[in-house]
Amino acid sequence: MAGTKTLRKGSFVLSVVLALTAPASSAAAQESEQAFFSGKTVRFVVGFGAGGGYDSYARMLAPYLSKTLGATVIVENRPGAGGLVALNGVYISPPDGLTMMIVNGTAAVFSQLTDLKGARYDLGKIGYLATLSAPPSVWTVGPHYQVKTIAQALTGSRKWRWAASGPVDSLSDGAAFTCAGLKLDCQIVLGYKGSNDAALAVSRGEMDALYVTDTSANNYVQSNGLIPLATVGQKRSRFFPDLPTIFEAAKLNADQQWVFNFRHTAQSLGRILVVPPGLTGNRLAFLEAAVAKALRDPKFLAEGDKRQLYTDYVDAAGTRKNATSIVTTVTPEQRKLVQDILARAR
């Protein structure tokens, strides 16, 4: 009995010591990480050219991250293959916390899901910081095309030319799903630097259609004269509340509904913030906290509202779950169907 009491007493003392020292250790770790970032330069990578939605979000967020990290955050554009070039580069960057990226989560998942040649990363290993936003997308057309509704778009025999940047960049894979879901005759043209470049091509009549997030669509409708046809998802856009969804505007059978529902699920991954794999626990935790603080800053949110760059924050754990679940739950048959659809964009 004496030995048992001694053991219990020792366990109690150990618990008290751990409880008292854990907060201090955590605080010390945070101070150490703050000291590490102080005066450093953090590269905030964007996989597209300047002027598009991803670039706009990154440049809006960078000053707030500089404040919460105590570092200089610079935005670095690395366009190519719809963001794949940049993501591949970030994936093999040193895991020191000095490189982060705003990623098209939908495109990243599709690239891995279909074993896209040139995709050299694993979403199961990469580090997640947060979801910045998850907007729906809009099917837009050029003013030259004389089409203003889905009903008009589905009338007659048309050859649709869609502008895109890379094989899986939301512009191209969104177009591919739209064409497959509505059984359209389409040509998806790659090579544009980003959505801004692609929108200019559509406005000039070089291309006919563009699939972009409603954030970007709102900009291109106002600045480039593009015409929105439908929101490609289950919910209407906050920018175009009177614009019908594809489910409302078209009569879809069960197979067509699956195509658009799957695309909607992938679309909900949104714009995610990631770091290279292998980051240590304390540093990753510090970055997660710094990003969360920046994204919740009332001034940042107010600026986003003013610029119509809205935030739909999801924390690191939720972002990781969303990004990996779609890859692990799809059946072999569904995977093959997705691969066939995305083959249109290559």
NUNURO-659106 format. One line per 10 residues: number of its first residue (from 0); their letters; for each residue x negated, y, z negated of N, C-alpha, C. Coordinates in steps of 0.02 Angstrom, whole numbers. Each point is the difference from the previous one (the first is absolute). Layout:
NUM> A> X:Y:Z:X:Y:Z:X:Y:Z | ...
end
This chain:
0> MAGTKTLRKG> -41:-60:0:41:60:0:-43:63:0 | -54:-1:-40:-45:57:-4:-30:15:68 | -20:-56:35:-30:9:67:50:31:48 | 64:-24:-6:52:27:43:11:74:-11 | 2:20:-66:9:70:-16:-57:42:26 | -62:-26:-6:-58:36:25:5:10:75 | 22:-55:36:6:4:72:52:52:21 | 57:-2:-36:53:48:16:-23:71:-14 | -37:9:-56:-25:66:-17:-48:25:53 | -43:-47:24:-49:19:52:35:19:65
10> SFVLSVVLAL> 53:-38:17:38:14:61:33:68:-5 | 26:14:-60:34:64:-10:-49:58:8 | -58:-7:-31:-51:52:5:-21:11:72 | -9:-56:37:-20:5:70:54:36:41 | 63:-15:-14:55:32:36:0:75:-13 | -11:19:-64:-2:70:-17:-57:36:35 | -58:-33:1:-59:30:33:13:10:74 | 29:-52:33:15:5:71:50:55:14 | 51:5:-43:52:51:10:-29:70:-7 | -47:7:-46:-29:66:-12:-52:19:53
20> TAPASSAAAQ> -35:-50:25:-53:15:48:23:1:72 | 56:-36:17:22:-3:69:15:69:30 | 40:42:-35:13:67:28:-64:40:9 | -46:-5:-49:-62:36:5:-40:-24:59 | -2:-66:11:-36:-28:56:31:22:66 | 67:0:2:35:21:60:-15:73:15 | 2:41:-52:-14:71:9:-72:11:23 | -46:-39:-29:-70:6:20:-9:-20:73 | 36:-53:20:-5:-23:70:26:54:47 | 56:32:-18:28:53:41:-48:59:5
30> ESEQAFFSGK> -31:17:-56:-48:55:0:-60:-18:44 | -21:-62:-2:-56:-22:41:18:5:74 | 61:-21:18:21:4:70:8:72:23 | 26:43:-45:6:71:17:-69:30:13 | -48:-19:-41:-68:24:9:-29:-24:66 | 16:-62:19:-25:-27:63:24:41:59 | 64:18:1:28:35:57:-18:74:2 | -18:28:-58:-14:71:-4:-56:20:49 | 16:45:45:-50:24:48:-10:-44:61 | 33:-59:1:-7:-46:56:46:22:58
40> TVRFVVGFGA> -11:-31:58:43:11:58:36:-65:16 | 66:3:3:42:-58:17:26:9:70 | -9:-50:42:24:2:69:71:-29:2 | 46:39:24:70:-19:7:12:-13:74 | 0:-64:19:0:-19:70:71:-4:28 | 7:27:61:63:-4:38:-15:-35:65 | 38:-51:17:-15:-40:59:28:28:65 | 20:63:-1:29:33:58:-30:69:9 | 13:30:57:-25:67:13:35:53:-41 | -26:60:2:29:56:-37:68:19:27
50> GGGYDSYARM> 43:24:-45:64:26:21:60:-45:-10 | -11:-65:-10:56:-46:-9:22:-3:-72 | 50:-44:-13:27:-6:-67:-49:-23:-52 | -41:-51:16:-49:-25:-48:-51:52:-17 | -23:36:50:-49:53:-10:30:56:-43 | 62:18:13:32:54:-38:7:-19:-74 | 20:-62:-14:7:-22:-69:-69:0:-35 | -51:-25:35:-66:-4:-31:-27:70:-16 | 8:47:45:-25:67:-11:39:37:-54 | 64:-16:-6:40:30:-54:-21:-28:-68
60> LAPYLSKTLG> -15:-65:-2:-16:-34:-63:-71:13:-24 | -47:9:47:-71:5:-16:-16:50:-56 | 25:61:1:-17:47:-54:23:-22:-68 | 57:-34:-3:25:-24:-64:-42:-59:-26 | -23:-42:45:-45:-54:-20:-67:28:-24 | -23:52:33:-62:32:-21:6:23:-73 | 58:26:-17:11:25:-67:3:-56:-51 | 36:-53:15:7:-55:-49:-62:-43:-5 | -38:-5:54:-62:-40:-1:-60:40:-24 | 4:66:7:-59:41:-17:-53:-6:54
70> ATVIVENRPG> 21:-17:61:-47:-10:55:23:41:60 | -43:4:50:20:32:63:28:-53:46 | 62:7:19:32:-49:44:5:29:70 | -31:-33:48:1:24:69:38:-50:43 | 41:26:45:38:-43:46:-43:-14:61 | -5:-63:17:-41:-22:57:43:-39:49 | 9:26:59:40:-33:52:-43:-49:39 | 24:-63:3:-35:-52:38:50:-35:45 | 23:33:53:50:-30:44:-27:-59:39 | 44:-46:17:-20:-57:41:41:-61:-15
80> AGGLVALNGV> 30:-31:52:38:-62:-6:56:6:-51 | 33:58:-2:56:7:-45:-16:-5:-73 | -61:19:-19:-21:-2:-70:-41:-60:-19 | -5:-50:44:-38:-60:-16:-74:13:-8 | -27:43:43:-71:15:-3:-18:29:-69 | 41:47:-23:-12:31:-65:8:-49:-57 | 53:-41:2:12:-48:-55:-55:-52:-3 | -23:-23:57:-56:-47:0:-62:31:-32 | -12:63:16:-58:35:-28:6:10:-75 | 59:20:-23:11:11:-72:-6:-66:-38
90> YISPPDGLTM> 24:-54:31:0:-65:-33:-71:-23:-19 | -49:18:41:-70:-21:-13:-41:57:-31 | 32:54:-19:-35:55:-33:-20:-21:-71 | -52:31:-29:-20:-16:-68:58:10:-49 | 11:-48:-44:55:6:-48:-19:44:-59 | -11:64:14:-22:47:-52:52:52:-16 | 58:-2:33:52:49:-14:-6:65:39 | -51:5:42:-12:62:37:30:-1:70 | 36:-54:16:35:-4:64:71:-26:-13 | 49:35:26:69:-23:-3:32:14:68
100> MIVNGTAAVF> 58:-29:11:32:8:65:75:2:-7 | 33:40:41:72:-3:7:15:-45:59 | 35:-55:-13:8:-54:48:74:-8:20 | 9:-15:63:67:-20:24:11:-71:-24 | 35:-8:-56:9:-67:-29:35:-48:46 | 48:25:38:37:-42:47:-46:-29:52 | -40:43:30:-46:-23:53:-53:-47:-28 | -24:15:-60:-51:-43:-30:27:-71:-12 | 62:-4:-24:31:-65:-12:10:-37:66 | 27:34:50:12:-31:64:-65:-26:31
110> SQLTDLKGAR> -53:38:-6:-64:-20:29:-25:-65:-32 | 6:-4:-67:-22:-60:-34:48:-58:13 | 65:15:2:51:-52:11:-9:-34:67 | -22:37:49:-5:-27:68:-72:-17:19 | -46:2:-49:-70:-15:13:-27:41:58 | 16:64:-2:-20:45:54:-76:2:7 | -23:-9:61:-71:3:14:-25:70:-17 | -52:4:-39:-27:65:-19:19:21:-70 | 48:-35:-31:20:15:-69:-45:-41:-47 | -47:34:-32:-49:-35:-42:7:21:-74
120> YDLGKIGYLA> 57:-13:-28:14:16:-70:49:-50:-27 | 7:-2:-66:47:-44:-34:39:41:-50 | 65:8:11:41:40:-45:5:-30:-70 | -18:-63:-7:0:-31:-65:-59:20:-43 | -51:29:32:-62:17:-36:-10:76:-7 | 32:38:42:-11:72:-1:28:30:-64 | -26:59:-20:24:33:-60:57:48:15 | 52:0:-40:58:43:12:4:54:-54 | 17:61:22:6:56:-46:72:23:-8 | 38:1:55:70:23:-4:31:-1:69
130> TLSAPPSVWT> 66:5:1:36:15:61:16:75:-2 | -18:35:53:12:72:3:70:15:24 | 20:-33:54:68:11:26:19:-60:42 | 65:-11:8:25:-55:40:60:23:40 | -12:44:48:57:28:39:25:-48:53 | 63:7:20:25:-39:57:-28:29:64 | 9:-34:55:-24:25:64:57:16:47 | -16:40:50:50:25:46:-22:-14:72 | 46:-22:41:-11:-9:71:13:68:33 | -52:29:29:7:65:34:-16:-8:74
140> VGPHYQVKTI> 27:46:39:-12:-1:72:-18:71:23 | -30:4:60:-18:64:28:60:36:30 | -1:65:1:57:38:28:12:-13:74 | -51:-24:35:6:-14:71:43:-61:15 | 11:-43:-51:29:-65:12:76:1:6 | 31:56:-17:73:7:6:39:-53:-39 | -25:-18:-58:33:-48:-44:4:31:-69 | 60:1:-29:8:30:-66:33:-46:-51 | 23:-59:21:31:-47:-45:-23:-71:15 | 10:-45:-48:-16:-70:10:43:-29:56
150> AQALTGSRKW> 63:19:3:44:-25:52:-27:17:69 | -24:60:9:-30:20:64:-65:-38:13 | -38:-12:-53:-64:-35:8:11:-72:22 | 56:-29:-20:13:-70:17:39:-8:65 | 17:55:31:38:-2:62:-47:-3:60 | 13:-47:45:-40:-4:61:-66:-34:-10 | -39:-3:52:-65:-33:-2:-55:53:-1 | -35:2:-56:-53:49:-8:-66:-34:-19 | -54:30:21:-67:-22:-21:-25:51:-51 | -3:-21:-63:-21:45:-53:-76:-1:-9
160> RWAASGPVDS> -30:59:2:-72:7:-12:-10:32:-68 | -30:-40:-46:-10:22:-69:-73:20:-10 | -11:56:-34:-67:24:-15:-23:-28:-67 | -61:-25:-4:-27:-28:-62:-76:9:-1 | -30:-14:-56:-73:7:-6:-36:-67:1 | 21:-46:-44:-33:-65:-4:50:-57:4 | -24:-62:1:44:-58:8:50:-10:-57 | -17:22:-60:47:-4:-56:-9:63:-42 | 38:53:17:-11:64:-32:65:33:-22 | 54:-36:-3:69:23:-12:30:30:63
170> LSDGAAFTCA> -39:40:37:26:25:63:11:-58:48 | -49:-43:6:4:-55:48:42:-58:-26 | -11:-21:-62:39:-57:-25:73:20:-12 | 12:63:-18:69:24:-6:35:-1:67 | -36:21:52:28:-3:68:14:-72:20 | -47:-44:-16:8:-71:19:62:-31:-33 | 11:15:-65:58:-27:-34:65:31:27 | -2:64:17:59:32:28:17:-30:68 | -50:-10:41:11:-29:66:25:-72:-4 | -29:-38:-46:22:-70:-9:70:-3:-29
180> GLKLDCQIVL> 14:42:-49:65:-1:-33:57:20:46 | -14:45:47:52:24:46:-8:-28:70 | -49:-44:9:-13:-33:65:-10:51:56 | -45:47:-14:-15:53:49:-61:-19:42 | -2:27:59:-58:-8:44:-50:55:-18 | -56:-18:-29:-45:50:-29:-73:-10:22 | -35:56:2:-72:0:8:-28:42:-57 | -43:-29:-41:-29:36:-57:-72:18:19 | -14:64:3:-64:26:24:-42:21:-60 | -57:-33:-9:-45:15:-56:-54:51:21
190> GYKGSNDAAL> -35:25:-50:-57:43:14:6:71:-24 | 59:21:-24:7:67:-26:-33:4:-70 | -25:59:-18:-39:7:-61:43:-6:-63 | 63:11:6:46:-3:-57:68:23:21 | 45:7:-49:69:18:18:5:70:30 | -43:46:-22:1:67:26:-17:1:75 | -52:-36:18:-21:-7:70:55:-35:41 | 30:-52:-29:52:-37:35:62:43:10 | 18:40:-50:58:44:6:-9:50:57 | -60:26:7:-14:46:55:11:-34:67
200> AVSRGEMDAL> -21:-63:5:9:-37:63:74:-9:16 | 40:-14:-51:72:-9:11:32:67:18 | -20:53:-33:30:66:15:-17:23:70 | -59:-21:25:-20:19:68:30:-44:54 | 32:-55:-21:30:-45:48:-46:-55:25 | -60:-4:-29:-46:-55:19:25:-66:-27 | 32:2:-59:30:-58:-31:73:16:-14 | 41:-51:-14:71:10:-9:22:0:-73 | -32:-41:-41:25:-9:-68:-56:-6:-51 | 18:15:-62:-48:-3:-55:35:-24:-63
210> YVTDTSANNY> -30:-49:-34:26:-27:-62:-44:27:-56 | 28:44:-42:-39:31:-54:41:5:-63 | -35:11:-57:36:11:-63:43:62:6 | 52:3:-41:44:58:5:-36:65:-19 | -52:-5:-42:-39:59:-16:-31:30:62 | -33:-43:40:-31:22:62:53:19:52 | 54:-40:3:52:14:48:30:70:-11 | 9:18:-63:26:66:-16:-45:55:29 | -65:-11:-6:-48:48:26:2:3:76 | 2:-59:32:-4:-2:73:66:22:33
220> VQSNGLIPLA> 56:-10:-34:63:25:27:-2:77:2 | -28:29:-53:-3:73:-4:-54:31:44 | -59:-32:2:-56:30:35:-9:-25:71 | 23:-60:16:-11:-29:66:64:-11:40 | 57:14:-31:64:-7:35:22:-72:10 | -28:-47:-39:22:-70:6:71:-7:-25 | 34:-51:24:70:-11:-17:6:-65:-41 | 27:3:-61:9:-60:-41:62:-39:22 | -9:-66:8:57:-42:21:31:-39:-59 | -43:-27:-44:26:-39:-56:-54:-10:-52
230> TVGQKRSRFF> 20:-8:-62:-46:-21:-53:-4:-76:3 | -61:-27:6:-8:-72:7:-9:-30:-70 | 55:-12:-33:-1:-27:-68:70:-6:-26 | 5:-13:-65:65:-10:-31:31:65:-26 | -43:49:-16:25:63:-28:-15:58:46 | 43:50:-2:-10:59:41:-58:42:-27 | -28:39:44:-56:43:-17:24:62:-37 | -40:22:-48:16:62:-36:-9:61:46 | -41:-7:52:-11:54:48:56:4:52 | 29:-58:15:53:-3:51:61:-37:-29
240> PDLPTIFEAA> 34:31:-48:55:-34:-34:58:-19:45 | 8:34:56:55:-15:46:-21:-51:54 | -63:-18:1:-24:-47:50:16:-72:-23 | 33:-40:42:19:-68:-21:-62:-45:-5 | 7:-52:-40:-52:-51:-2:10:-46:61 | -49:-40:14:5:-46:57:57:-50:-11 | 14:-15:-64:54:-47:-16:68:32:12 | 4:65:-6:62:36:11:11:15:75 | -55:12:35:4:24:69:5:-56:51 | -20:-60:-18:1:-56:49:34:-61:-30
250> KLNADQQWVF> 32:-39:42:30:-62:-21:-53:-55:3 | -20:-24:-59:-55:-48:-4:26:-68:-22 | -24:-52:34:17:-68:-22:-47:-20:-57 | 7:-60:-26:-38:-21:-58:-75:1:13 | -22:-23:58:-71:-1:16:-28:71:5 | 38:44:30:-22:70:5:-4:33:-68 | 49:-16:-43:-1:28:-67:-62:-23:-38 | -20:-64:9:-59:-24:-35:-62:39:22 | -5:12:65:-58:37:26:-5:69:-33 | 55:36:-2:-2:67:-29:-4:-1:-76
260> NFRHTAQSLG> 28:-50:-32:-6:-5:-73:-72:-16:-20 | -33:-44:39:-69:-16:-15:-44:62:8 | 13:36:54:-37:62:11:12:50:-56 | 62:4:-24:17:45:-55:-39:-18:-63 | -4:-65:-15:-38:-22:-58:-73:19:5 | -29:-12:58:-70:19:11:-9:75:-3 | 48:37:26:-4:73:0:-1:27:-71 | 32:-34:-47:4:23:-69:-67:-1:-35 | -51:-32:30:-67:1:-29:-29:71:1 | 15:36:53:-16:71:2:-74:17:3
270> RILVVPPGLT> -15:60:-24:-69:26:-1:-31:-18:-67 | -50:-43:0:-30:-23:-62:-71:26:-6 | -23:8:-62:-68:23:-14:-40:-60:-25 | -57:-13:32:-40:-59:-17:-74:19:-8 | -37:-46:-31:-73:5:-7:-30:-67:20 | -65:-2:12:-31:-64:18:8:-52:-55 | -2:-64:17:4:-52:-51:-63:0:-43 | 7:-27:-61:-58:-8:-43:-11:56:-49 | 45:49:-3:-8:55:-46:8:-25:-72 | -42:24:-46:3:-23:-69:64:22:-34
280> GNRLAFLEAA> 19:-35:-53:63:13:-33:8:71:-24 | -49:27:-36:6:67:-28:4:53:54 | -39:-8:53:0:50:53:66:-2:39 | 23:-60:14:64:-7:36:56:29:-42 | 0:-14:-66:51:26:-44:-2:76:-3 | -61:28:1:-7:72:-1:28:31:63 | -15:-31:57:25:25:64:76:-4:3 | 28:-56:-23:72:-8:-1:33:56:-41 | -29:14:-59:28:51:-43:-7:70:31 | -57:12:33:-12:65:32:49:11:58
290> VAKALRDPKF> 11:-53:39:46:5:56:72:10:-25 | 19:-37:-52:67:7:-28:12:71:-26 | -51:28:-32:6:68:-27:7:51:57 | -38:-10:53:3:46:57:68:-4:34 | 26:-61:9:63:-9:35:60:22:-41 | -9:7:-65:54:23:-44:-6:74:-18 | -53:31:24:-11:71:-14:59:41:28 | 34:39:-42:57:39:25:-17:46:58 | -61:26:0:-21:45:55:-7:-40:65 | -28:-61:-5:-6:-42:59:68:-18:27
300> LAEGDKRQLY> 46:-19:-44:67:-19:22:37:59:31 | -9:60:-30:32:59:27:-28:18:68 | -67:-7:8:-31:13:65:26:-50:52 | 6:-63:-20:26:-50:45:71:14:22 | 42:22:-48:69:18:17:1:58:48 | -43:49:-12:-2:59:43:-21:-18:71 | -48:-46:4:-26:-20:66:37:-59:29 | 49:-25:-37:40:-58:19:-44:-62:9 | -49:-5:-46:-42:-60:-5:15:-31:-68 | 53:-40:-1:27:-24:-63:-40:-60:-27
310> TDYVDAAGTR> 2:-7:-66:-35:-54:-35:50:-51:-27 | -15:-64:13:39:-55:-28:-49:-45:-37 | -20:22:-59:-55:-32:-36:17:-70:-25 | -46:-46:14:1:-68:-29:-69:-12:-29 | -4:-27:-60:-65:-8:-33:-41:-55:34 | -61:-9:-25:-47:-47:31:26:-72:1 | 28:-22:-57:24:-69:-4:58:-11:48 | 46:47:3:56:-6:46:-21:2:72 | -50:40:15:-25:5:68:-32:-65:22 | -41:-29:-45:-31:-65:16:53:-53:13
320> KNATSIVTTV> 51:-2:-42:53:-50:7:36:8:67 | 17:62:18:35:12:62:-43:-18:61 | -64:16:-4:-44:-11:58:-14:-73:13 | -3:-40:-53:-17:-71:8:60:-46:6 | 58:21:-25:58:-45:-1:24:-18:70 | 0:49:45:26:-14:67:-43:-50:37 | -65:0:-14:-45:-47:33:10:-71:-26 | 17:-7:-64:5:-66:-31:70:-31:6 | 52:40:15:68:-27:1:27:-16:69 | -32:24:53:25:-12:67:-11:-73:19
330> TPEQRKLVQD> 49:-31:33:-4:-70:20:-43:-6:64 | -25:-60:15:-39:-9:61:39:20:63 | 64:-15:1:41:18:58:7:75:7 | 11:33:-56:6:73:1:-67:32:18 | -53:-28:-25:-67:25:17:-12:-3:75 | 20:-56:31:-9:-8:72:42:52:37 | 61:12:-23:43:49:33:-31:69:-5 | -26:17:-59:-32:65:-9:-61:7:46 | -38:-53:5:-59:1:44:21:11:72 | 54:-32:21:24:8:69:24:72:12
340> ILARAR> 33:29:-49:23:69:7:-59:48:4 | -48:-9:-43:-56:46:-3:-47:-9:61 | 6:-57:33:-41:-10:60:18:51:55 | 60:29:-5:20:51:48:-43:63:-6 | -29:9:-60:-37:62:-13:-75:-7:11 | -21:-53:35:-72:-10:9:-17:-1:74
end
